Every structure is written in C-alpha cells, then in structure tokens.
Amino acid sequence: MGENLKKMLSYYRPYLGTLFADLFFAILAAVISLIIPLVVRYITSTVIYLPPEQAVEQILWLGLGLTALVLIQCGSNYFITNFGHVMGAKIEYDMRAQLFAHYQRLSFSFYDNQKVGQLMSRITNDLFDITELLHHGPENLIISAIKLVGALAILLSISPPLALAAFALIPAMIWYAAVFNRKMKRAFRRNREQIARINAQIEDNLSGIRVVKSFANEAVEEHKFQAGNDGFLSAKRDSYRYMGGYHSGLTAFITMIQVIVIVTGGIGIAQGWVEITDLVTFLLYINVFTDPVRTLIDFTEQFQNGYTGFERFLEILRIAPEIRDLPGAEPIEEAKGALSFRDVSFHYEDDDRPVLSHINLDIAPGSYVALVGSSGVGKSTLCSLIPRFYDVTGGAILLDGRDIRSITLESLRRQIGMVQQEVYLFSGTVLDNIRYGRPDASREEIIQAAKQANAHDFIMDLPNGYDTDIGQRGVKLSGGQKQRLSIARVFLKNPPILIFDEATSALDNESERLVQESLERLAKNRTTLVIAHRLSTIRNAQQILVLTEEGIQEQGSHQQLLDRHGIYEHLYRMQFETS
C-alpha cells in the first residue's frame, strides 16, 4: 500500500504551486473557524461586564473584525472549491491520457481477453473518484488536523477535566472506524468490479443492437442485464450496510461526546470548578471539533472509493505490452517488400496447441501471393505475424533480410496496409475516415485515393459528399461502400506491402467487382498477400499457398495446382460445383 500511495502522490508534481496554495487557504479557513469561538468567549467573559457604551463599541469593532475574517474565509473557500477542483480535473486529465496511451500500446493478446465496457469503466468512473480523493484528501486532512489539534489545545487551556472527558471516547471511535474501514474497502472494490461488468454488458448490447432486434431478443438481453444489475445491487447493499454502520456509529460517538461534556460541565458548574462562560465556549469548540470528525468520516469513504479505483488503475498500467520495440531496434524507411519465413511456429499465449508449425516461405518484392485453406488452419494468424500483432513463438520473419523484431514497430507497420473482411470505420465524416490512412494528407490527396478505390462516385452522391457523417462504425453505408473506403485509406497510406484478409467474401457480385478492381489496382507493384475464400478471385496470383493443419501442403500457380489434382483442385471444384 505504501508504494501505491507514493505513486498516487507523484501525480501532484506538476501542480505543486496550486496544491500548496490550496493547503494554505485550507489552513487559513481552519484557523479562522478556531478564532470565532474565542471571540465569543471574550465577549461573554469580559466585554459584557464593561460599561454599556464601551461594551457596545468593542462589540461593534469585534463585529467588523469577525466580518473581515468571514470574508477572508469566504475567499479561501472559493479558492479551494474553484482552483482546487481545477487541479483535480488536471490530474484526472493526466491520468486518463496516461491510461489511454497505455491502452494503445497493449498487444492484441491483452484485448483478446478483455471487455471494452470494463476498460471504459477504468478510464471514466474510477478516475473521477481518484481525482476527487486527490483534490479533497490533502485539504480535508489539513483542515481536520488543525481543527482537532487547535480545538484540543484550546479546550485543555479552558478546562483540562472537560477536555479529557470529551476525548475519552476517541480510542473507541478509532477502533470502530478501523473495523468498518476494512469491510468498506472490500465492498467498494466489489462495487467497482460490478460496475465494470455492467458497462461491458451495456457496450456489448448497444454495439449489437441490430442483431438483438433482428432476432427479437430484447427480453433475453433484459434478462441478461437483470442478472448483472442484481449483482451490482447486491454489492451496493453490502457497501451501504457497512456505510450505515460506520456513519451511524460515529455519529453516535460524536453525540455521546456532547452528552459527556454537558454532564461533566453541569457537575463542574454545580461544584464550582467550571464557569458557565467556559461551558458555553467549550460547547462551541465541541462543534468545531465534531466538524472535522465528520469530515474524516467522509474522507475515509472517499479514500476507499478513490484508493480502490487507483489500485484498478495501477493494475492496467502494470500490464506490460507483450509486443514492443526490442533494445537496439531501428526504423526501416522504405521497404522493398521481400518477406521470408524461417521455420516459423506460433501458438497463442493461453493455448499450447500450435497454430503454425515450422513454416518456411520466401516472397519476392512485388509478388502476388494467395493463401487458401479451410477455416482454422492459420491463414489470418500467419498474416498477423508480419506486422507483429503477435510475435512468433519459434523461428523468425525477415523483411528485406532483417528480422522484423529488430525493426521499430511504428516503422514496420507503416510499411504494411491491411484490408480486412470486417471493416472498422470511425464515427465522423468520409474525409476523416480516409485521412486515417495518412493524417497529414490534403483534401486533394484524399479525393485521389477515393477515385483509385472506386469510391469517389458514391461519395459524391452522399448528402454532403466527403463531409457526410457516416454514423457509428459507418452504419449509414453498405458493405461494399465501407470496404472501398477502407481500400482508399490504404491507397492514401501507400505502403509497399499489402494484406487482404478475405476482403470481398461478404460482398454481392456488383460490389465484389468494384472492390476487386480497386484491390488489383492497389496491389500493382506491391508485395501482396491475399487470404482468399472465393478462389475465383485469385486465379491471377503468381503463387498460391495451400495451408492445412500440417503447414504449407501445396504451392504454385492456379493452373499448376489444378494440374496436381490435390487439395487445391478439390477446393476449387467444390466451390465451382456449388456456385
């Protein structure tokens, strides 16, 4: 816990000036709250016994002084509330930026096992509570410490017996708070986990709302959500039960302190060792004393919320990206596109069964290579190894004779353009989505890329042309239109290596023709790997590789493989007969 707190406090470093000013004004406000009861004691013990005119004059001057103190306290509280909250928001900004940047660096294997809603919860709900703690925590502790210590010192100076009576219950309060704190921490952590699960369920449902409605499964989704919501309610009940015991118990302790002071003070007055003026002042200070106790009650709850959120924040930051630049990695500027697989094997992290075993393959620069085979034999996996979405578990992949692990990730991936069956388009305009291929591209370059991808004509038919908003994930476009936008992105990127992952398998005939034309145009003079479902689209490939669970079983041109009467010929005839 100590190391985590040290890490948490490090986020104050850029804002130490604001933090110290915030604490200064917090101290000032706390000191003023201690002064006011002393003024009351002075009036009731001294001023009221002066001649009337002199007493009125002093009271007026004291009133002016108190008014000035109130104005100073008001300004101090304004600074705390305004600038202190801005400091907290800036810390939240920094932490959110750090977490988001870390998300960008994490490898595919991390996202294979995560739910988007849970990751969103860590970057929104958790961070808000953390920064509330970082803003209010120091000032609450400073104010409470000054009030408690100041009140105790003043109370001891007024009446040691009454002060000792007032603080008699403090050890019991501390023990009581410690017991419930432990229970509350466990409960709040469970709350966080349940909120993350609900967020994941909501994100999953809303992303797939069209599937839900097409199957008329709204009731099924509501039932699934109810199960998660019930879990959240159960967790909340536990936390509120502990909070209820915590708050009610400590409130009872505070009230009992007042009761003890009243009883002790009454006995003291009756026996002559306590003055009425001192008892009145004492009761005023008891209120000053109980206020920081209540603040500490809130702080402990806030601390549990914020600290459990920070632990979850650190859990993600401590996950190291599996795929990263190795020491000594150097960029590659303009690759020629020669690819070599040297005894490449691969299996996923959580599964020891090999997906690829001892693959050896040479692809010349500018050549057009197609990968075919049944589902699950590793075609997409093999292509995912080239941009290092995953790292080989055996052997090596070479680009222009260099092990791709010796090349910086950013420069390696800039050499590769991918067009996949499932196109992902971002919310925004057509222009924004094509520009994603090269963020610094001009409008003219984007339009030229769209023309090369056979996308310009349909874009101009949209309500606002290139400035048309295409909706979440391009929902306003057809499958063929989305695919052509994704190809335009790659045209704009202009990489020397292309990977087409079943890019036309989900399209109708007309869309497939347009997309196929743009793909062939794009592939010209580039090293191209095509994962093909429809074998008719790869007849012109210079080399076709037939993958099975045993590896590359056949390779050659379309006609050469047909003449061998092997696996490829069987797959081709089967498609031909069913089409």
C-alpha positions as CSV (number, residue, x, y, z in Angstrom):
1,M,0.0,0.0,0.0
2,G,2.9,2.4,0.8
3,E,4.3,2.1,-2.7
4,N,0.8,2.7,-4.2
5,L,0.3,5.8,-2.1
6,K,3.7,7.1,-3.2
7,K,2.8,6.6,-6.8
8,M,-0.5,8.3,-6.3
9,L,1.1,11.4,-4.7
10,S,3.5,11.7,-7.6
11,Y,0.6,13.0,-9.7
12,Y,0.7,16.2,-7.7
13,R,4.2,17.0,-9.0
14,P,3.2,19.3,-12.0
15,Y,0.7,21.2,-9.7
16,L,2.7,21.8,-6.5
17,G,2.1,25.5,-6.7
18,T,-1.7,25.1,-6.8
19,L,-1.5,22.3,-4.1
20,F,0.4,24.5,-1.7
21,A,-1.9,27.5,-2.3
22,D,-4.9,25.2,-1.8
23,L,-3.4,23.9,1.5
24,F,-2.5,27.5,2.6
25,F,-6.1,28.7,2.1
26,A,-7.4,25.5,3.8
27,I,-5.2,26.3,6.8
28,L,-6.4,29.9,6.8
29,A,-10.1,28.8,6.8
30,A,-9.5,26.3,9.6
31,V,-7.7,28.9,11.8
32,I,-10.5,31.4,11.3
33,S,-13.0,28.8,12.5
34,L,-10.9,28.4,15.7
35,I,-10.8,32.1,16.3
36,I,-14.5,32.8,16.2
37,P,-15.4,30.8,19.4
38,L,-12.5,32.6,21.2
39,V,-14.1,36.0,20.3
40,V,-17.4,34.7,21.7
41,R,-15.7,33.7,24.9
42,Y,-14.0,37.1,25.2
43,I,-17.4,38.9,24.7
44,T,-19.2,36.7,27.3
45,S,-16.4,36.7,29.8
46,T,-15.1,40.3,29.6
47,V,-16.9,42.7,27.2
48,I,-20.4,42.3,28.7
49,Y,-19.0,43.5,32.1
50,L,-17.7,46.8,30.7
51,P,-19.8,50.0,30.8
52,P,-22.6,49.8,28.2
53,E,-21.2,52.4,25.8
54,Q,-17.7,50.9,25.9
55,A,-19.1,47.4,25.6
56,V,-21.2,48.3,22.5
57,E,-18.2,50.0,20.9
58,Q,-16.0,46.9,21.4
59,I,-18.7,44.6,20.2
60,L,-19.0,46.7,17.0
61,W,-15.3,46.6,16.4
62,L,-15.2,42.9,17.1
63,G,-18.1,42.5,14.7
64,L,-16.1,44.3,12.0
65,G,-13.2,42.1,12.7
66,L,-15.3,39.0,12.5
67,T,-16.8,40.2,9.2
68,A,-13.3,40.6,7.8
69,L,-12.5,37.1,8.9
70,V,-15.7,35.8,7.3
71,L,-14.8,37.5,4.0
72,I,-11.2,36.0,4.2
73,Q,-12.7,32.6,5.0
74,C,-15.2,33.0,2.0
75,G,-12.3,33.8,-0.3
76,S,-10.3,30.9,1.0
77,N,-13.2,28.5,0.4
78,Y,-13.7,29.9,-3.1
79,F,-10.1,29.2,-4.0
80,I,-10.3,25.7,-2.5
81,T,-13.6,24.9,-4.4
82,N,-12.6,26.5,-7.7
83,F,-8.9,26.2,-8.2
84,G,-8.6,23.0,-6.1
85,H,-11.2,21.3,-8.3
86,V,-9.4,22.5,-11.4
87,M,-6.2,20.9,-10.1
88,G,-8.1,17.7,-9.5
89,A,-9.5,17.9,-13.1
90,K,-6.0,18.4,-14.5
91,I,-4.7,15.4,-12.6
92,E,-7.7,13.4,-13.9
93,Y,-6.8,14.6,-17.4
94,D,-3.2,13.4,-17.0
95,M,-4.2,10.0,-15.6
96,R,-6.8,9.5,-18.3
97,A,-4.2,10.4,-21.0
98,Q,-1.7,8.0,-19.5
99,L,-4.2,5.2,-19.3
100,F,-5.4,5.8,-22.8
101,A,-1.9,5.9,-24.2
102,H,-1.2,2.6,-22.3
103,Y,-4.2,1.1,-23.9
104,Q,-2.8,2.0,-27.3
105,R,0.5,0.2,-26.5
106,L,-1.0,-3.0,-25.2
107,S,-0.9,-6.0,-27.5
108,F,-3.7,-7.9,-29.3
109,S,-3.4,-10.7,-26.7
110,F,-4.5,-8.3,-24.0
111,Y,-7.6,-7.3,-25.9
112,D,-8.4,-10.9,-26.7
113,N,-9.2,-11.4,-23.0
114,Q,-10.8,-8.1,-22.1
115,K,-14.2,-6.5,-22.5
116,V,-14.5,-2.9,-23.8
117,G,-17.0,-1.8,-21.2
118,Q,-14.7,-2.8,-18.4
119,L,-11.8,-0.9,-19.9
120,M,-14.1,2.1,-20.3
121,S,-15.1,1.9,-16.7
122,R,-11.5,2.2,-15.6
123,I,-10.9,5.3,-17.7
124,T,-14.1,7.1,-16.6
125,N,-15.7,6.1,-13.2
126,D,-12.5,5.0,-11.5
127,L,-10.6,8.1,-12.4
128,F,-13.3,10.5,-11.3
129,D,-13.2,9.1,-7.7
130,I,-9.4,9.0,-7.7
131,T,-9.2,12.7,-8.5
132,E,-11.9,13.6,-6.0
133,L,-9.6,12.0,-3.5
134,L,-6.5,13.7,-4.7
135,H,-8.3,17.1,-4.6
136,H,-10.2,16.9,-1.3
137,G,-7.9,14.5,0.5
138,P,-5.0,16.8,1.5
139,E,-7.1,19.8,2.3
140,N,-9.6,17.7,4.4
141,L,-6.7,16.2,6.3
142,I,-5.0,19.6,6.9
143,I,-8.3,21.3,7.9
144,S,-9.2,18.4,10.2
145,A,-5.8,18.2,11.8
146,I,-5.7,21.9,12.5
147,K,-9.2,22.0,13.9
148,L,-8.6,18.8,16.0
149,V,-5.3,19.9,17.4
150,G,-6.3,23.5,17.8
151,A,-9.6,22.6,19.5
152,L,-7.8,20.2,21.8
153,A,-5.2,22.8,22.8
154,I,-7.8,25.5,23.5
155,L,-10.1,23.1,25.3
156,L,-7.2,22.0,27.5
157,S,-6.4,25.6,28.3
158,I,-10.1,26.3,29.2
159,S,-10.7,23.2,31.3
160,P,-8.5,20.1,31.4
161,P,-11.1,17.9,33.1
162,L,-13.7,18.7,30.4
163,A,-11.2,18.2,27.6
164,L,-10.2,14.8,28.9
165,A,-13.9,13.9,29.2
166,A,-14.5,15.0,25.6
167,F,-11.6,12.9,24.3
168,A,-12.4,9.8,26.4
169,L,-14.3,8.1,23.5
170,I,-11.7,8.9,20.8
171,P,-9.8,5.5,21.1
172,A,-13.1,3.6,20.8
173,M,-14.0,5.7,17.8
174,I,-10.7,4.9,16.1
175,W,-11.1,1.2,16.7
176,Y,-14.7,1.2,15.4
177,A,-13.7,3.1,12.3
178,A,-10.8,0.7,11.6
179,V,-13.1,-2.3,11.7
180,F,-15.6,-0.8,9.3
181,N,-12.9,0.6,7.0
182,R,-11.7,-2.9,6.2
183,K,-15.2,-4.1,5.4
184,M,-15.9,-1.0,3.4
185,K,-12.8,-1.4,1.3
186,R,-13.8,-4.9,0.3
187,A,-17.3,-3.8,-0.5
188,F,-16.2,-0.8,-2.6
189,R,-13.8,-3.0,-4.6
190,R,-16.7,-5.4,-5.4
191,N,-18.8,-2.3,-6.4
192,R,-16.1,-1.4,-8.9
193,E,-16.0,-4.8,-10.4
194,Q,-19.8,-5.0,-10.8
195,I,-19.9,-1.5,-12.4
196,A,-17.3,-2.7,-14.9
197,R,-19.3,-5.8,-15.7
198,I,-22.5,-3.8,-16.3
199,N,-20.6,-1.3,-18.5
200,A,-19.2,-4.3,-20.5
201,Q,-22.7,-5.7,-20.9
202,I,-24.2,-2.4,-22.0
203,E,-21.5,-1.8,-24.5
204,D,-21.9,-5.3,-25.9
205,N,-25.7,-4.9,-26.2
206,L,-25.7,-1.5,-27.8
207,S,-22.9,-2.4,-30.2
208,G,-25.0,-5.4,-31.3
209,I,-28.4,-3.8,-31.1
210,R,-29.3,-4.6,-34.7
211,V,-28.6,-8.3,-34.1
212,V,-30.7,-8.2,-30.9
213,K,-33.7,-6.7,-32.8
214,S,-33.3,-8.9,-35.8
215,F,-33.8,-11.9,-33.5
216,A,-36.4,-10.2,-31.4
217,N,-34.3,-11.0,-28.3
218,E,-34.9,-7.8,-26.4
219,A,-36.4,-9.8,-23.5
220,V,-33.3,-12.1,-23.5
221,E,-31.0,-9.1,-23.3
222,E,-33.1,-7.6,-20.5
223,H,-32.8,-10.8,-18.6
224,K,-29.0,-10.9,-19.0
225,F,-28.8,-7.3,-17.9
226,Q,-31.0,-8.0,-14.9
227,A,-28.6,-10.7,-13.7
228,G,-25.7,-8.2,-13.9
229,N,-27.8,-5.4,-12.3
230,D,-28.8,-7.8,-9.5
231,G,-25.1,-8.4,-8.8
232,F,-24.5,-4.7,-8.7
233,L,-27.4,-4.2,-6.3
234,S,-26.2,-6.9,-4.1
235,A,-22.7,-5.3,-3.9
236,K,-24.3,-1.9,-3.2
237,R,-26.3,-3.4,-0.4
238,D,-23.2,-4.7,1.2
239,S,-21.4,-1.4,0.9
240,Y,-24.3,0.6,2.2
241,R,-24.8,-1.8,5.1
242,Y,-21.2,-1.2,6.2
243,M,-21.5,2.5,5.4
244,G,-24.7,2.7,7.5
245,G,-23.0,1.1,10.5
246,Y,-20.0,3.3,10.0
247,H,-21.9,6.6,9.8
248,S,-24.5,5.9,12.4
249,G,-21.9,4.5,14.8
250,L,-19.6,7.5,14.5
251,T,-22.5,9.9,14.7
252,A,-23.5,8.3,17.9
253,F,-19.9,8.7,19.3
254,I,-20.0,12.4,18.4
255,T,-23.3,12.9,20.1
256,M,-22.1,11.0,23.1
257,I,-19.1,13.4,23.3
258,Q,-21.5,16.3,23.6
259,V,-23.6,14.4,26.2
260,I,-20.4,13.7,28.3
261,V,-19.3,17.3,28.1
262,I,-22.8,18.6,29.1
263,V,-23.0,16.1,32.0
264,T,-19.4,16.8,33.2
265,G,-19.8,20.6,32.7
266,G,-23.1,20.6,34.6
267,I,-21.5,18.8,37.5
268,G,-18.5,21.2,37.3
269,I,-20.8,24.2,37.5
270,A,-22.7,22.7,40.4
271,Q,-19.5,22.1,42.3
272,G,-17.9,25.4,41.3
273,W,-14.9,24.2,39.2
274,V,-16.4,25.2,35.8
275,E,-17.7,28.6,34.8
276,I,-20.8,28.9,32.7
277,T,-18.9,31.1,30.2
278,D,-16.3,28.3,29.8
279,L,-19.0,25.7,29.3
280,V,-20.6,27.7,26.5
281,T,-17.2,28.3,24.9
282,F,-16.5,24.6,25.4
283,L,-19.7,23.5,23.6
284,L,-18.9,25.9,20.7
285,Y,-15.5,24.2,20.4
286,I,-17.0,20.8,20.6
287,N,-18.9,21.7,17.4
288,V,-15.6,22.9,15.9
289,F,-14.1,19.5,17.0
290,T,-17.0,17.4,15.7
291,D,-17.0,19.0,12.3
292,P,-13.5,17.6,11.3
293,V,-14.6,14.3,12.7
294,R,-17.5,14.3,10.3
295,T,-15.1,15.4,7.6
296,L,-12.9,12.5,8.4
297,I,-15.9,10.2,8.1
298,D,-16.5,11.4,4.6
299,F,-12.8,11.3,3.8
300,T,-12.5,7.6,4.8
301,E,-15.4,6.8,2.5
302,Q,-13.8,9.0,-0.2
303,F,-10.4,7.3,0.4
304,Q,-11.9,3.8,0.0
305,N,-13.6,4.8,-3.3
306,G,-10.5,6.6,-4.7
307,Y,-7.9,4.2,-3.5
308,T,-9.7,1.1,-4.8
309,G,-10.1,2.9,-8.1
310,F,-6.3,3.7,-8.1
311,E,-5.5,0.1,-7.4
312,R,-7.5,-0.8,-10.5
313,F,-5.8,2.0,-12.4
314,L,-2.4,0.5,-11.5
315,E,-3.5,-3.0,-12.4
316,I,-3.7,-1.9,-16.0
317,L,-0.6,0.2,-16.0
318,R,1.4,-2.7,-14.7
319,I,0.4,-4.9,-17.6
320,A,3.4,-4.7,-19.9
321,P,2.8,-4.8,-23.7
322,E,3.9,-8.2,-25.0
323,I,4.8,-6.7,-28.4
324,R,7.3,-3.9,-28.1
325,D,10.5,-2.5,-29.6
326,L,13.4,-4.6,-28.6
327,P,16.6,-2.9,-27.4
328,G,18.5,-1.7,-30.4
329,A,15.5,-1.8,-32.8
330,E,16.0,0.6,-35.7
331,P,13.4,2.0,-38.1
332,I,13.0,1.0,-41.7
333,E,12.4,3.9,-44.1
334,E,11.2,2.4,-47.4
335,A,10.9,-1.4,-47.5
336,K,11.3,-3.2,-50.8
337,G,8.8,-5.8,-49.6
338,A,10.9,-9.1,-49.6
339,L,9.4,-11.4,-46.9
340,S,10.9,-14.6,-45.6
341,F,9.5,-17.1,-43.1
342,R,12.3,-19.1,-41.4
343,D,11.0,-22.2,-39.6
344,V,8.1,-20.1,-38.1
345,S,5.9,-21.6,-35.4
346,F,3.2,-20.0,-33.4
347,H,0.7,-20.7,-30.6
348,Y,-1.5,-18.4,-28.6
349,E,-0.5,-17.5,-25.0
350,D,-3.3,-19.4,-23.3
351,D,-3.2,-22.4,-25.6
352,D,-0.1,-24.6,-26.2
353,R,-1.6,-26.2,-29.3
354,P,0.4,-24.9,-32.4
355,V,-1.5,-22.8,-34.9
356,L,1.5,-22.7,-37.3
357,S,4.4,-25.2,-37.2
358,H,7.8,-24.8,-39.0
359,I,6.6,-22.6,-41.8
360,N,9.3,-21.8,-44.4
361,L,8.4,-19.4,-47.2
362,D,10.0,-16.8,-49.4
363,I,8.0,-14.0,-51.0
364,A,9.8,-11.8,-53.6
365,P,9.3,-8.0,-53.6
366,G,6.2,-7.0,-55.7
367,S,4.8,-10.6,-55.9
368,Y,1.2,-11.5,-55.5
369,V,0.7,-14.5,-53.2
370,A,-2.6,-16.0,-52.2
371,L,-3.3,-18.2,-49.0
372,V,-6.1,-20.7,-49.2
373,G,-7.3,-23.5,-46.9
374,S,-10.1,-24.4,-44.6
375,S,-11.0,-22.3,-41.6
376,G,-8.7,-22.5,-38.6
377,V,-5.5,-23.6,-40.3
378,G,-3.8,-20.3,-39.5
379,K,-4.1,-18.1,-42.6
380,S,-5.1,-14.9,-40.8
381,T,-2.6,-15.8,-38.0
382,L,0.3,-16.0,-40.5
383,C,-0.6,-12.6,-41.9
384,S,-0.9,-11.1,-38.3
385,L,2.6,-12.1,-37.6
386,I,4.0,-9.9,-40.3
387,P,3.1,-6.5,-38.6
388,R,3.8,-8.1,-35.2
389,F,0.3,-8.1,-33.9
390,Y,1.6,-11.3,-32.4
391,D,5.2,-12.5,-32.1
392,V,6.4,-15.8,-33.4
393,T,7.0,-18.4,-30.8
394,G,9.6,-20.1,-32.9
395,G,11.7,-19.1,-35.9
396,A,11.8,-15.7,-37.5
397,I,10.2,-13.5,-40.1
398,L,12.5,-11.3,-42.2
399,L,11.7,-8.1,-44.1
400,D,14.3,-7.3,-46.7
401,G,16.7,-9.6,-44.9
402,R,16.1,-8.1,-41.4
403,D,14.3,-9.8,-38.6
404,I,11.2,-7.8,-38.1
405,R,11.8,-7.8,-34.3
406,S,14.9,-5.7,-35.0
407,I,12.7,-3.0,-36.7
408,T,10.8,-0.5,-34.7
409,L,7.1,-1.3,-34.5
410,E,5.9,2.0,-35.8
411,S,8.1,2.0,-38.9
412,L,7.3,-1.7,-39.6
413,R,3.6,-1.2,-39.5
414,R,3.9,1.9,-41.8
415,Q,5.2,-0.5,-44.4
416,I,2.0,-2.6,-44.3
417,G,-1.5,-1.9,-45.5
418,M,-4.4,-4.2,-44.4
419,V,-7.8,-4.6,-45.9
420,Q,-10.0,-7.0,-43.9
421,Q,-13.3,-8.6,-44.3
422,E,-14.7,-6.8,-41.2
423,V,-14.2,-3.1,-42.0
424,Y,-14.0,-0.8,-39.0
425,L,-14.9,2.8,-39.7
426,F,-14.8,5.5,-37.0
427,S,-17.6,8.0,-36.2
428,G,-17.1,11.1,-38.3
429,T,-17.0,12.1,-41.9
430,V,-16.0,10.2,-45.0
431,L,-13.0,12.6,-45.3
432,D,-11.9,11.8,-41.7
433,N,-12.1,8.1,-42.3
434,I,-10.0,8.1,-45.5
435,R,-7.5,10.5,-43.9
436,Y,-6.9,7.9,-41.2
437,G,-4.5,6.3,-43.7
438,R,-2.3,9.4,-43.6
439,P,-3.3,12.1,-41.1
440,D,-1.3,14.8,-42.8
441,A,-2.9,14.2,-46.3
442,S,-4.5,17.1,-48.1
443,R,-8.1,17.0,-49.3
444,E,-6.9,16.6,-52.9
445,E,-4.8,13.6,-52.0
446,I,-7.8,12.0,-50.2
447,I,-10.1,12.5,-53.2
448,Q,-7.4,11.0,-55.5
449,A,-7.2,7.9,-53.1
450,A,-11.0,7.6,-53.2
451,K,-11.0,7.6,-57.0
452,Q,-8.4,4.9,-57.1
453,A,-10.6,2.8,-54.7
454,N,-13.7,3.3,-56.9
455,A,-15.3,5.2,-54.1
456,H,-15.4,8.8,-55.4
457,D,-18.7,8.4,-57.3
458,F,-20.8,7.0,-54.4
459,I,-19.2,9.5,-52.0
460,M,-20.3,12.4,-54.3
461,D,-23.9,11.0,-54.2
462,L,-23.9,11.3,-50.4
463,P,-25.8,14.3,-48.9
464,N,-22.6,16.2,-48.1
465,G,-20.1,14.4,-50.2
466,Y,-16.8,13.9,-48.4
467,D,-18.1,15.8,-45.4
468,T,-21.0,13.4,-44.8
469,D,-21.2,11.9,-41.3
470,I,-21.3,8.1,-41.7
471,G,-22.6,7.3,-38.3
472,Q,-21.3,4.8,-35.7
473,R,-19.0,2.3,-37.4
474,G,-20.2,3.5,-40.8
475,V,-23.7,2.2,-40.2
476,K,-25.1,4.5,-43.0
477,L,-23.1,2.8,-45.7
478,S,-23.4,-0.5,-47.4
479,G,-20.8,-3.3,-47.0
480,G,-19.3,-2.6,-50.4
481,Q,-19.1,1.2,-49.7
482,K,-17.4,0.6,-46.4
483,Q,-14.9,-1.8,-48.0
484,R,-14.0,0.8,-50.7
485,L,-13.4,3.4,-48.0
486,S,-11.0,1.1,-46.2
487,I,-9.2,0.5,-49.5
488,A,-9.0,4.3,-50.1
489,R,-7.3,4.5,-46.7
490,V,-4.7,2.1,-47.8
491,F,-4.2,3.9,-51.1
492,L,-3.5,7.0,-49.1
493,K,-1.1,5.2,-46.8
494,N,0.7,3.9,-49.9
495,P,2.6,1.0,-48.2
496,P,5.0,-1.4,-50.1
497,I,3.3,-4.5,-48.5
498,L,-0.4,-5.3,-48.6
499,I,-2.5,-7.9,-46.8
500,F,-6.1,-8.6,-48.0
501,D,-7.9,-10.8,-45.5
502,E,-11.0,-12.2,-47.3
503,A,-11.8,-8.6,-48.3
504,T,-14.5,-9.5,-50.8
505,S,-16.1,-12.6,-49.3
506,A,-19.1,-10.8,-47.7
507,L,-20.0,-8.7,-50.8
508,D,-22.6,-9.0,-53.5
509,N,-21.4,-9.6,-57.1
510,E,-21.5,-5.9,-58.2
511,S,-19.8,-4.7,-55.0
512,E,-17.2,-7.5,-55.3
513,R,-16.4,-6.5,-58.9
514,L,-15.8,-2.9,-57.9
515,V,-13.8,-3.8,-54.8
516,Q,-11.8,-6.4,-56.8
517,E,-10.9,-3.8,-59.4
518,S,-9.7,-1.4,-56.8
519,L,-7.8,-4.2,-55.0
520,E,-5.9,-5.2,-58.2
521,R,-5.1,-1.5,-58.8
522,L,-3.8,-1.2,-55.3
523,A,-1.8,-4.4,-55.5
524,K,0.2,-3.3,-58.6
525,N,4.0,-3.2,-57.9
526,R,3.5,-4.1,-54.2
527,T,4.1,-7.3,-52.3
528,T,0.6,-8.6,-51.7
529,L,-0.7,-11.4,-49.6
530,V,-4.3,-12.4,-50.1
531,I,-6.4,-14.6,-47.9
532,A,-9.0,-15.9,-50.3
533,H,-12.3,-17.5,-49.6
534,R,-13.6,-17.2,-53.2
535,L,-10.9,-19.0,-55.2
536,S,-12.1,-17.4,-58.4
537,T,-10.6,-14.1,-57.2
538,I,-7.0,-15.4,-57.1
539,R,-6.6,-17.1,-60.5
540,N,-4.0,-14.4,-61.4
541,A,-1.9,-14.9,-58.3
542,Q,1.7,-15.6,-59.0
543,Q,1.8,-18.1,-56.2
544,I,-0.9,-19.8,-54.3
545,L,-0.2,-21.5,-50.9
546,V,-2.5,-24.2,-49.6
547,L,-2.4,-24.3,-45.8
548,T,-3.5,-27.2,-43.7
549,E,-3.0,-28.0,-40.0
550,E,0.3,-29.6,-41.1
551,G,1.5,-26.4,-42.7
552,I,2.0,-25.5,-46.4
553,Q,1.0,-28.6,-48.3
554,E,0.9,-27.2,-51.8
555,Q,2.2,-24.1,-53.6
556,G,2.2,-23.0,-57.2
557,S,0.1,-21.0,-59.7
558,H,-3.6,-21.6,-60.2
559,Q,-3.1,-23.9,-63.2
560,Q,-0.2,-25.7,-61.7
561,L,-2.3,-26.6,-58.6
562,L,-5.2,-27.7,-60.7
563,D,-3.0,-30.0,-62.7
564,R,-1.7,-31.6,-59.5
565,H,-5.2,-32.8,-58.6
566,G,-4.6,-32.3,-54.9
567,I,-6.2,-30.3,-52.1
568,Y,-6.5,-27.0,-54.1
569,E,-8.1,-28.8,-57.0
570,H,-10.6,-30.4,-54.6
571,L,-11.4,-27.0,-53.0
572,Y,-11.8,-25.3,-56.4
573,R,-14.1,-28.0,-57.9
574,M,-16.2,-27.9,-54.7
575,Q,-16.7,-24.2,-55.0
576,F,-17.3,-24.4,-58.7
577,E,-20.0,-27.1,-58.3
578,T,-21.8,-25.2,-55.6
579,S,-21.8,-21.9,-57.4
